Amino acid sequence: MKVLGIGNAIVDVICKVEENFITENNLTKGTMKLFFDEKEFKNLLGTLKIEKSISGGSVANSIVGLSQLQNEVGFIGKISDDIFGAKYEEGLKKENVKYFYKKQNESLPTGTCLILVTPDSERTMCTFLGIAGKISENDVDYEIVKKSELIFLEGYLWDEGEPKKAFEKAINNAKKVAMSLSDLFCVERHKQSFLNLVKKKLDLTFANENEIMALINAKNFNEVIVFAKEIKKHIVITRGEKGAISIIGNEITEIKANKNLAIKDLTGAGDLFAAGYLNGFINNFSVRNCLEQGTKLSSKVIQQIGARL
């Protein structure tokens, strides 16, 4: 198998909101907030009109993108035997993703991510992890990890104790490891752990400009370039309208962002960029080609509603 993704199995519920909804509910625009109270989360969802619901989760979105590019891929993520769980499993199988998890009745429901899209197309996420946040090392099959050319992880997995153990089991048994830093607040919560992973454990790191700058407390982007050169790792950074950059030791490759796009929803932009880049990476394309593929997929997904093509 080319790529095995391990991440939070989340059903995305997409809703359009006005700017004031974000401030009135004490949310930070463009970031993800974790909800630990199921009742509080349901109350928030109950006030909104649902535009679309689809199987999601950051790494799962990337894995589906890789499948659509004709790569053999799989995913491990924890769901419950409920309506959303069935919808989640069905969604992956329709996309020819091998799903290495058998759902069962759990004490918590399948995870849900409420994606609030404001008129400027920015997305703000509210996530109730449910059972997704309880993935453990017992859910990660050693043999499947060993047979995969690369495993792809998300920083969100680091948010609770059990997922952290699953994360470590996968890394310690993998041939190659790629990871997305996921979210600015996620980086702030786990800065030292993430820094250690980037420096010592990961073969490939995906981040946006704000995430990587926060990780190393950089005052400007040049400090990021210096850091990446020093640690001699493969780091890929998306920079919004400035494009994207890949740094491998002293080798720096940049690509401009596509212009004049009819942007509808930025949900999934980073996930699909990672899918395009990884497709090139695992198939031994040039770095520039990897960046081009990532940019092509991310440009497509932001011109529609939802995080999958």
PLY file of the C-alpha trace (Angstrom):
ply
format ascii 1.0
element vertex 309
property float x
property float y
property float z
element edge 308
property int vertex1
property int vertex2
end_header
0.00 0.00 0.00
1.27 3.45 -0.89
-0.05 5.56 2.00
-1.80 4.73 5.28
-3.51 7.64 7.00
-4.15 7.64 10.73
-6.36 10.39 12.07
-9.58 11.56 13.61
-12.62 10.03 11.88
-14.91 13.04 11.79
-18.12 13.80 9.93
-17.95 17.36 8.57
-21.15 19.38 8.94
-20.95 22.55 6.85
-22.99 25.66 7.68
-22.91 29.22 6.32
-22.85 31.96 8.98
-22.45 35.72 9.19
-19.35 37.33 10.71
-21.16 38.23 13.96
-21.93 34.55 14.66
-18.18 33.94 15.14
-17.71 36.76 17.66
-21.00 36.15 19.48
-19.97 32.55 20.17
-16.46 33.48 21.33
-14.78 31.70 18.42
-11.49 32.66 16.76
-11.96 32.99 13.04
-9.96 30.59 10.87
-9.07 28.18 13.68
-10.46 25.02 15.24
-12.03 24.92 18.72
-12.42 21.64 20.58
-15.69 21.05 22.43
-15.63 18.61 25.32
-19.28 19.03 26.33
-21.57 17.14 23.95
-24.65 19.11 25.06
-22.92 22.46 24.44
-21.87 21.30 20.98
-25.37 20.09 20.08
-26.88 23.39 21.26
-24.58 25.29 18.92
-25.37 22.99 16.00
-29.10 23.21 16.73
-29.16 26.93 15.89
-27.80 26.43 12.37
-28.97 25.33 8.94
-26.85 22.47 7.59
-25.65 23.01 4.01
-23.86 19.69 3.62
-22.52 16.78 5.68
-19.72 14.48 4.53
-17.12 12.07 5.91
-14.15 14.18 6.89
-11.16 14.60 9.14
-7.95 16.24 7.95
-5.88 13.17 7.07
-8.92 11.27 5.77
-9.54 14.12 3.31
-5.94 13.83 2.08
-6.22 10.05 1.79
-9.38 10.35 -0.34
-7.54 12.83 -2.58
-4.70 10.32 -3.00
-7.20 7.59 -3.86
-8.76 9.81 -6.51
-5.28 10.10 -8.02
-5.22 6.29 -8.36
-3.00 5.46 -5.39
-3.63 2.43 -3.18
-4.39 3.91 0.23
-5.90 3.06 3.59
-7.14 4.80 6.72
-7.39 4.05 10.44
-9.85 6.10 12.47
-12.29 5.30 15.27
-16.07 5.53 14.78
-19.13 4.35 16.67
-21.89 2.09 15.36
-24.35 4.94 14.83
-25.83 6.89 11.90
-22.80 9.14 11.44
-20.47 6.14 11.84
-22.23 4.25 9.05
-22.14 7.36 6.87
-18.43 7.76 7.55
-17.52 4.18 6.63
-19.69 4.28 3.51
-18.04 7.54 2.41
-14.53 6.07 2.54
-15.44 2.83 0.81
-17.10 4.75 -2.04
-13.74 6.43 -2.61
-11.85 3.10 -2.73
-10.09 3.74 0.57
-9.33 0.60 2.58
-10.81 1.22 6.01
-8.95 -0.67 8.73
-11.41 -0.33 11.59
-14.49 -2.29 12.64
-17.09 -0.08 14.26
-18.89 -1.14 17.43
-21.26 0.38 19.96
-19.27 2.93 21.91
-19.93 5.12 24.94
-19.40 8.20 22.75
-20.87 9.02 19.32
-18.94 9.33 16.07
-16.95 12.56 15.96
-18.41 15.66 14.32
-16.80 18.85 13.03
-19.03 21.87 12.57
-17.51 23.97 9.78
-18.71 27.57 9.84
-18.16 29.35 6.53
-18.30 33.16 6.66
-19.07 35.38 3.62
-15.32 35.81 2.91
-15.08 31.99 2.47
-12.94 31.57 5.59
-13.79 28.54 7.71
-13.92 28.31 11.48
-14.24 24.83 12.96
-15.93 23.55 16.09
-15.11 19.93 16.79
-16.64 17.38 19.14
-14.22 14.47 18.80
-16.54 11.89 20.31
-15.07 8.41 19.94
-12.61 9.63 17.28
-10.52 11.16 20.03
-10.20 7.80 21.78
-8.15 6.02 19.11
-5.52 3.93 20.89
-2.43 1.89 20.07
-4.67 -1.22 19.98
-6.48 0.28 16.97
-3.24 0.55 14.98
-2.34 -2.71 13.22
1.42 -3.25 13.29
1.40 -5.34 10.08
-0.57 -2.75 8.09
1.84 0.00 9.16
4.85 -2.12 8.17
3.40 -2.87 4.73
2.74 0.79 3.93
5.31 2.85 2.04
4.39 5.93 4.07
2.09 6.81 6.95
0.42 10.20 7.16
-0.57 11.63 10.53
-2.32 14.76 11.78
-1.27 16.96 14.69
-4.84 16.83 16.00
-4.15 13.25 17.16
-1.90 14.62 19.87
-4.78 16.20 21.78
-5.51 13.28 24.12
-3.45 10.58 25.83
-4.54 7.45 23.97
-4.12 8.89 20.45
-0.60 9.95 21.37
0.29 6.29 22.02
-1.26 5.28 18.69
0.80 8.00 17.04
4.04 6.75 18.59
3.35 3.11 17.69
2.79 4.08 14.07
5.93 6.25 13.87
8.14 3.62 15.47
7.10 0.94 12.95
6.79 2.98 9.75
9.12 3.09 6.73
8.47 6.81 6.20
6.39 9.31 8.17
4.63 12.49 7.05
2.58 14.73 9.31
0.50 17.87 9.13
0.80 20.33 12.01
-2.98 20.76 11.58
-3.85 24.01 13.31
-2.26 27.05 14.97
-3.86 26.35 18.36
-2.80 22.70 18.07
0.80 23.84 17.61
0.54 26.16 20.62
-0.84 23.33 22.78
1.93 20.87 21.88
4.82 23.07 20.77
7.70 21.17 22.36
6.39 17.76 21.32
5.82 18.91 17.74
9.25 20.52 17.57
10.82 17.25 18.65
8.82 15.33 16.03
9.78 17.73 13.23
13.46 17.63 14.17
13.86 13.91 14.91
10.95 11.72 13.78
9.28 13.03 10.64
10.47 12.56 7.08
8.06 15.18 5.76
6.21 17.97 7.58
3.27 19.99 6.23
2.39 23.35 7.78
0.97 26.70 6.86
3.01 29.84 7.43
1.37 30.76 10.76
1.80 27.24 12.17
5.49 26.88 11.36
6.29 30.39 12.62
4.48 29.67 15.88
6.33 26.37 16.24
9.75 28.06 16.32
8.62 31.46 17.67
9.78 33.11 14.45
9.46 36.89 13.99
9.72 36.65 10.20
9.61 33.99 7.49
13.36 34.10 6.89
13.81 32.55 10.34
11.71 29.61 9.16
14.00 29.07 6.17
17.08 29.21 8.40
15.50 26.70 10.81
14.57 24.27 8.01
18.06 24.40 6.54
19.64 23.76 9.93
17.62 20.64 10.75
18.03 19.27 7.19
14.47 17.92 7.01
11.80 18.05 4.32
9.34 20.82 5.22
6.50 22.01 2.99
4.77 25.29 3.82
1.63 26.77 2.31
1.52 30.57 2.34
-1.96 31.44 1.05
-1.78 34.09 -1.67
2.03 33.92 -1.55
1.99 30.34 -2.82
3.90 27.42 -1.32
7.48 26.47 -0.60
9.40 23.23 -0.11
12.64 23.21 1.87
14.90 20.14 1.85
18.21 21.02 3.47
19.62 23.82 1.32
17.26 23.07 -1.58
14.43 25.62 -1.73
11.62 25.36 -4.28
8.81 27.90 -4.49
5.59 28.08 -6.48
3.10 30.91 -6.85
-0.55 30.59 -5.92
-3.13 30.32 -8.70
-4.90 33.64 -9.33
-8.47 34.69 -10.13
-10.16 31.75 -8.43
-13.88 31.78 -7.63
-13.34 30.92 -3.97
-16.37 29.52 -2.15
-14.96 27.70 0.88
-11.38 27.32 2.15
-12.23 24.06 3.96
-9.84 21.30 2.94
-7.35 23.54 1.12
-4.42 22.27 3.20
-5.68 18.67 3.15
-5.92 18.56 -0.64
-2.61 20.38 -1.05
-1.04 17.59 1.03
-2.75 14.96 -1.15
-1.35 16.46 -4.33
2.13 16.88 -2.88
2.20 13.36 -1.42
1.07 11.92 -4.75
4.18 13.39 -6.32
6.39 12.45 -3.37
5.48 8.75 -3.27
5.68 8.45 -7.05
9.14 10.06 -7.21
8.18 13.25 -9.06
10.30 16.40 -8.89
9.76 18.76 -5.97
8.36 21.41 -8.30
5.90 18.89 -9.72
4.85 17.95 -6.16
4.17 21.63 -5.40
2.27 22.04 -8.66
0.05 19.05 -7.92
-0.64 20.27 -4.41
-1.54 23.74 -5.67
-3.78 22.30 -8.40
-5.85 20.22 -5.96
-6.12 22.94 -3.32
-7.21 25.45 -5.99
-9.96 23.08 -7.09
-11.35 22.31 -3.65
-11.66 25.96 -2.54
-13.92 26.67 -5.51
-16.59 24.35 -4.12
-18.33 23.72 -0.79
-16.71 20.96 1.28
-13.27 19.41 1.71
-13.42 16.70 -0.97
-13.41 16.79 -4.76
0 1
1 2
2 3
3 4
4 5
5 6
6 7
7 8
8 9
9 10
10 11
11 12
12 13
13 14
14 15
15 16
16 17
17 18
18 19
19 20
20 21
21 22
22 23
23 24
24 25
25 26
26 27
27 28
28 29
29 30
30 31
31 32
32 33
33 34
34 35
35 36
36 37
37 38
38 39
39 40
40 41
41 42
42 43
43 44
44 45
45 46
46 47
47 48
48 49
49 50
50 51
51 52
52 53
53 54
54 55
55 56
56 57
57 58
58 59
59 60
60 61
61 62
62 63
63 64
64 65
65 66
66 67
67 68
68 69
69 70
70 71
71 72
72 73
73 74
74 75
75 76
76 77
77 78
78 79
79 80
80 81
81 82
82 83
83 84
84 85
85 86
86 87
87 88
88 89
89 90
90 91
91 92
92 93
93 94
94 95
95 96
96 97
97 98
98 99
99 100
100 101
101 102
102 103
103 104
104 105
105 106
106 107
107 108
108 109
109 110
110 111
111 112
112 113
113 114
114 115
115 116
116 117
117 118
118 119
119 120
120 121
121 122
122 123
123 124
124 125
125 126
126 127
127 128
128 129
129 130
130 131
131 132
132 133
133 134
134 135
135 136
136 137
137 138
138 139
139 140
140 141
141 142
142 143
143 144
144 145
145 146
146 147
147 148
148 149
149 150
150 151
151 152
152 153
153 154
154 155
155 156
156 157
157 158
158 159
159 160
160 161
161 162
162 163
163 164
164 165
165 166
166 167
167 168
168 169
169 170
170 171
171 172
172 173
173 174
174 175
175 176
176 177
177 178
178 179
179 180
180 181
181 182
182 183
183 184
184 185
185 186
186 187
187 188
188 189
189 190
190 191
191 192
192 193
193 194
194 195
195 196
196 197
197 198
198 199
199 200
200 201
201 202
202 203
203 204
204 205
205 206
206 207
207 208
208 209
209 210
210 211
211 212
212 213
213 214
214 215
215 216
216 217
217 218
218 219
219 220
220 221
221 222
222 223
223 224
224 225
225 226
226 227
227 228
228 229
229 230
230 231
231 232
232 233
233 234
234 235
235 236
236 237
237 238
238 239
239 240
240 241
241 242
242 243
243 244
244 245
245 246
246 247
247 248
248 249
249 250
250 251
251 252
252 253
253 254
254 255
255 256
256 257
257 258
258 259
259 260
260 261
261 262
262 263
263 264
264 265
265 266
266 267
267 268
268 269
269 270
270 271
271 272
272 273
273 274
274 275
275 276
276 277
277 278
278 279
279 280
280 281
281 282
282 283
283 284
284 285
285 286
286 287
287 288
288 289
289 290
290 291
291 292
292 293
293 294
294 295
295 296
296 297
297 298
298 299
299 300
300 301
301 302
302 303
303 304
304 305
305 306
306 307
307 308
